[in-house]
Amino acid sequence: MTCRHDHCCSHRTSNLPSRRGVIITMTCAAMLPTDHSVAATDASADDERFMRIALDEALQGDRPFGAVIVRDGQMLVRAHNLSRTNGDPTAHGEMMAIRRGLVERGSLALQGSTLYTTGEPCAMCMGAILWCRFGRLVFAASIQQLAATRDQIMISSADIAAKTSFVPITITGGVLAEEAMRLFAR
């Protein structure tokens, strides 16, 4: 049986997207701003050094998400994902680093700082990064790369930052992404 109506037929395979869904997704993707992201080729030696610390931190977690907060070239805190260990779905590496930073250093220390993370932050983590007013975000694996290994909310950091014009932030993605993806592939 062939049907031309995607919206009404129960015989359609449920895991295939509808034509309408594909068109909407493609239209939205074409409209997304890209001016917040900076290519990894713009990464500095310090970016790679701190990302290696985040990758090392990721090995300590129950999922391979590690994060490091840096201010003026000095590491303030480092943390890793504890969501399974703590039974807390909000215990992402970035959230753990932010919580530790707030307790140990206070909110003023985070403002203008750089957060390094092994995977592009989810919407929750990116919201916290913006509310804390970090000046810069550096990530390894992108949302698209991560989606190949796990479930992801498909909203990029740049998309969220573009809708938060009151918080200027620089985003650098792809720093040591291949190394991060080896961790996520385990």
Buried (B, 14 or more C-beta within 10 A) or exposed (E): EEEEEBEEEEEEEEEEEEEEEEEEEEEEEEEEEEEBBBEBEEBEEEBBBBBBBBBBBBEBBEBBBBBBBBBEEEEBBBBBBBBEEEEEEEBBBBBBBBBBBBEEBEEEBBEBBBBBBBBBBBBBBBEBBBEBBBBBBBBBBBBEBBEEBEEBEBBBBBBBBBEBEEBEBBBBBBBBBEBBBEBBEE
